[in-house]
Structures are given as C-alpha cells and as structure tokens.
Amino acid sequence: MNLLTVYVSLCSFCMVIALSSCNNIRGYNEDQAIEQDREKAKGGIELVVLGTIQDAGSPHIACIKKCCVGLSAEEMAKRQVACLGLIDHSDQKYYLIDATPDMTDQLRRLQEHLSWEAARVPDGIFITHAHIGHYTGLMYLGREALGARGVPVFMMPRMMNFIENNGPWSQLIQLGNISPKALEENRLLRLSEDLAIVPISVPHRDEFSETVGFRIIASDKEVLYIPDIDKWEHWDQRILDVIPTADWAFLDASFYNTEELGHRDPIEIPHPLVEESIRLFDLMDSLDRRKIRFIHLNHTNPLLQPNSLQFLELEARGYRLAINGEVFPL
C-alpha cells in the first residue's frame, strides 16, 4: 500500500467520524422513537422487514468471492430476499409484499408477530413485478407444496396476464391455489378502515410485466416502497418531492457503484447506484434523509459489510439500511 492510498483512506475515515459526531450532536434517538411508537401502536398496524437482499440472494449462486464465501450461518439467516410484511392487528389480517424464494421462512417469521391465531396463509400478497425475487415464491402455494385455497394475489394487468398464461404459474389459478386480484396504477385499494395501499408505476426492465412500487397508507403513517427502478431521473415523478411525503422510504440500493458489476453490462441491469442516490438525496434536509432505508442489496454491495468505509459513511450522512426483522409501527 503506497503513501497516497494510506492518506486517502485516513481522510475518508476522518470524514466518517466527523459526520457521525455531527449526527450524534442532534440528540435524536430514532430507534427509541420507533420503540415508543410500537408501544402506542399495539393493536394497530405494523410493518415488518422480512428481507433486504436482491433477487438471487446472498450467498449468491456460484459466487467464490469473499462477499459470499465463509459467511456464518447467522449471517446467511439475515440475508433473505427483499420483502415486507404488513400486520393489521385490529382487523386481524396480514399481508406480504412480494413472494420471494425465501417466502416459506418469511411467512413463518411474520406469523410470529401476530396477536391472534391466524390462518396459515396471508390475507393477500402484493406483487411488484415479474423478476425472480418478487413472484417465484408463489410456487409454494401450489400442488407440490401447500396446496393453498384462494390466496388473494394482487397484481397489475401485465403481471396478471403473465401469471394467467404461463406455466407453472397458470396452474395455481386453475387449481384454485391463488385468486388473482387486479391492481390499477395510482388507485387506492382500501384493505381496512386504517390501512390502504396504492401501486405506483416505475421504469424498470419490463420484459414480462410492468413494475410498480407501493405507497402503504395507515391511519398515522405512510411508507414508500420502491425496491426496483432503473434510474431516479427516468421516473416521471421527482423522488426528492416524494420522499418528504412519507414517514419511511424503502428504496432500491442494488449496487453501490459500477465496480461491483465485473463482466456485467450496467445497461442490462440498470439501477440507481447508491453513490448516485446519496449525491441526489444529500439535497434534502437531515430529517428527510433519515426516512430512507436502503433495501434490495446485491450480494456484492459493500454496504452489507458493517465495518466497510461505505457503510460507515452512509450512516454518518444520516441514511440507514433496512434491517431484516425490524418492525415499524404505522
């Protein structure tokens, strides 16, 4: 390591420490505030983070890099594919947002948070789009697995057409394992008196379906969920105007920068790089930045390493990663 490299590393570390100190001066303990809200919200609505990783999971198939090799069982258990759970304690209903390859364990973990003796399947599953991490968990509802009856699956029109006309997914409908429910862009779907959801279209690689994020609206809080999008500037909405309207924003953080992609062409797998997002989101004030929870991280993303300079700088700037198992009162 030459002297210039050492100097740059020390400067980066000092900047992280300085930014972290500034955040601590504010005296705002967000974790404590969330816990206080949870106590108030008992019997109301809760959001549970059930996964934070990009579609193919971590460790990644055939990956021999240090990001995947040597992970402990505890680390692997935390690295499940991006998914949110919604619990309406008052209405005694619960929902999944996206059906991931990890759905079996995610459903079990979500049920552990229920305050009543619930049916073994959710009262609804909401699908964002037809990429493998977001719908393939539906297979566990079929003949070879649970053999469920009539699970409501909420989808946009192209997504529904894809499921209805392609096996093995079409068999789920033919056998009555799932009951497809149509969603309409920007149209509020009320799930109960205190809970509603709105699909919002976002630009993405729409080979088989359109792609949506969701606005989750409860009586006291609103959550923005966009796990996949091409680039913020390609969206017909201005993300800097949308984040302030939410209480929490779970946003695409697939890749930190292009160095992770190796032989892959970034044009083929477009996402907003975290470096780009930080530069953009830094234009907001600190309170809005703290609403952000980066989610949907590729296995190569250095933010998965809590001791990396990238992770330390991210938190020092007032941002957070979504944490598998974290609960948010709504």
N, C-alpha and C positions, 0 to 999 in steps of 0.2 A: 504494500500500500504506500503510495507516494505522499509527500507532504501536502500537496494540493487536495488530494482525496480526504486526508485527515482533517484539513481545515474546513472543507465543505461540510463534512459530517458533524464537526463540532458546532459550526454555525447553525445547521439545521436543528441540532439538539437544543442549543440555547434558545432558538426561536420558539420551539415547542414549550420549553419550560416557562418562558416569558408569557406566552399566550395562555398557558394553563393557569399561571398565577393571576392573570387578569380576570379569568373566568371565576376563580375562587373568591376574588375580592367582592364579586356581586353578592355573595352570601345566599344564593338561591339554590336550595337543595331540591332538585327536580324529583329525585327518587322518593324523597319524603313526601312531597306534594302528591305524587301519584298514589302512594300508600294511603295517605289521608283520604283521597278521593275514593279509593277502593272501599274503605270502611263506610263512607257515606253511601256508596253505590250498591252495597249488599242488597240483594233482592231486585236489583235493576239490570243493567246491560253491561256486559264485559266483552272486550276484545282480547283474544289470546293469540300470541305469535306462536305458530306451530312449525315454522321452518323459515330459513333465511337464505338458502343456497340456490344457485342457478340449476336449471332443469336436470342436468346429468349428475348432480350430487357431488359429494366430497367424502371420501376419496373418489376421484374420477376414474372411469374405466381405462385400464391400460396405462395409467399415469405412473411414471417412475421418477418423477421429480420429488424434491424434498417437501413440496407442499402437500403431497399425498402419502408418501412413504413414511412409515413409522408413527402414524397417528395412533394415539391411545384409544382404547375402547370408549373412554369418557368423551374424548374429543369427537370421535365419529358419531356418538349418540347425539351430540349437539348439532351436527351438520346435516340437517334434513332439508328437503326441497321447499322453496318459499310457499307459504300457506298461512292464511289467517283463519281463526275460528271466532264465531260470534255466539254469545250466550244471552238469551233474554230470560232472566230468572222469573220475572213477573208473568210472562206468557208461557213459561216452561217449554221453550223451543230453542233449538240450537242449529247453527249453520256452518258450513265450510265454504271458504272462498278458494277455489281451485281444488282439483282432485289430483294429487301428486302421486308419484310412485311410492311415496312414504305414507300413503293415506291410512294404512292399517294401524300403524303406531300413532299417527297424528290424531286419528279418531278416538283411540283409547285414551290418549292424554287429554283431549278436550273433554271427554266424558267425566274425567276425574274432577273437573271444575264445576260440574252441575250440582245444583242444590236440590234436585229431585231425582226420582228413579225414572230414567228416561228410556225410550226405545233405543235399540242398538244402532239404528241408522239416524243420520241427521234429518232435520225437517226441511232441508234444502241444501243444494250445492250450487254455487255460482262459478261459472267458467269464464275465464278471461279470454282465452284463445286456444288454437289448435297446435300448440307446441308441446313436446312430450312431458314437460314437467307440470303441465297445467290441466290435463284432462285424462291422462292414461290411468290414473288411479280408479277411474270408473270401472275398470276391469274387475276389481274386487267385489263389485256388486252383482256380478253375473253368475251364470250356472256353475262355473268351475270353482267359485268361491262362496260368497254369502248366499246367493240366490235371493236377493232382496226383492221386495214388492213395492213398486210405485214410488221410488225415491224421487222427489221433485228435483230436476236439474235445470237451472235457469241459464239460458244461452241466447246469444244474438242470432239473427236469421242465418247467416252463412255458417256459423258454428253448428246450428241445429241441422242444417242441410247436410253438412259433413258427417255428423253422427248418424243421421237417418239413412244415409246412402252408402255407407262404407262399413264393412265388417272389420273386426268383430263387434263394433260398437252398435251397429243396427240391431244385432241380436238382443242387446239389452232392452231395446224398445219392444221388439217382437215378443219377448218372453215376459214383458211387464216388469222388468227389474227397475227400470227408471221411467219417469214420466216427464218428458221434455216440456219446458215452460219457456215461452218466448219473452225475451227482453227487448226493449226499444230504447235506442240511444237518447240520453238526457231525460228519459221519462222516469219519474219517481215510482218505485214499487214499494208500497207500504206492507211491511211484514207484521207489524203490530201497532198498537197505539203509540208506542215510544221508539219504534225502530223502522227505518226505511233505507233503501239502497237505490243508487242511481248509476247506471252504466254510462261511461264517458269514452268515446272513441279516441284512440291514439294511433299515430302512424307506427307501423311495425312491419316485419316481413310476413305479409298476409297470404302465404301460399294456399292455405286451406280454409281460412276463416278470417273475419275481421278481428281486431284486437281492441279490447276495452280495459280501462281501469275502472275503479268504483269509488263513488262517494258514499260513505257509510254515515247515515244521519241518525243520531239518537236525540233524546229529549234535551240533553245538556251539551253534547259534544258532536263534532264532525271529524271524520277520518278520511284522508285521501290515500288511495292505494293504486300505485302505478308500478308494477314490478317489471314491465317491459315497455320500452318505447325506443324508436330509432334515435332521434336527437330532439332535445327540447325545442330547438328553433324550427323544427319541421312540424310542430304541433300548431293547430290553429288557435290555441289558447296560449296566453303568456304565463308560464309557470310561476314567475315572480308575482303575478297577481292572484294566482290560485292558492299558493301555499298559505298566505295570510288569512284566507277564509276558513282554514281547517285548524283543528286543535293538534292533530298529528298528521304527518305526511310520510308514508312508507314509499320510498322512491327507488327506481332502478339504479343499482350500483354494480352491474355485472363485471365491468373491468375498471381497474384503477387507471391504467394507461395502455397504450398500444404495445408496450414492451412484453406484455403477458401473452400476446397472441401467437408468437412464434411464426409458424408457417401459414397460419390462417390469415385470409384477406379480411381486413376490418370492414370492407364494403359488403362482404357477405354476411356479416354478423354485427350490424350497426347497433350500438347502444351509446347513451351519453357517458363518456368516460368520467370517472369520479373527479379527476383533475379538472375537467371542463365544468362539471356541475359545481364544484367548490368555487371556481372563479365567478361563475354566474350567481350562485346563492350568496356569496360574500357581499353582494349589493344590498341584501336585506339587512334589517336590524337584528341584533343578537337574539331577541325573543322569538322571532320567526325562524331563525336558523335552528334554534333548539327544538322546534317542532319536527324536524326532519329525522327520520330513521331510515338509513340506507339499508336496502334489502336486495335479495336476488344476486348474491355474490358468486362469481365464478370461482372454481377451486384454486385458480392461480392468483386470486386477488390478495395482495399483501395485507389488506385490512383484516383478513382472517387471522393474522398473527398479532396478538395484542401487544407485543413488545416491538413491533416494527415502527420505524420513524413515521411511516404513512398513517398508521393507526393513531399514534400519539399526537401527530399534528392535526388529524381530523377532529379528535375530541377537544384539543386545545382551542380550535377555531369555533367550538360551540356546536358541533354536529355529533350525532350518535349513530351507532349501528343498531339495527333491530336485533333483539336477543331472543333466541329460541326459548320459549316458556314464559316470556314476560307477559304480564296482564295489565290491560289498560281499562279503567272504568269509563263508561260512556253515559 
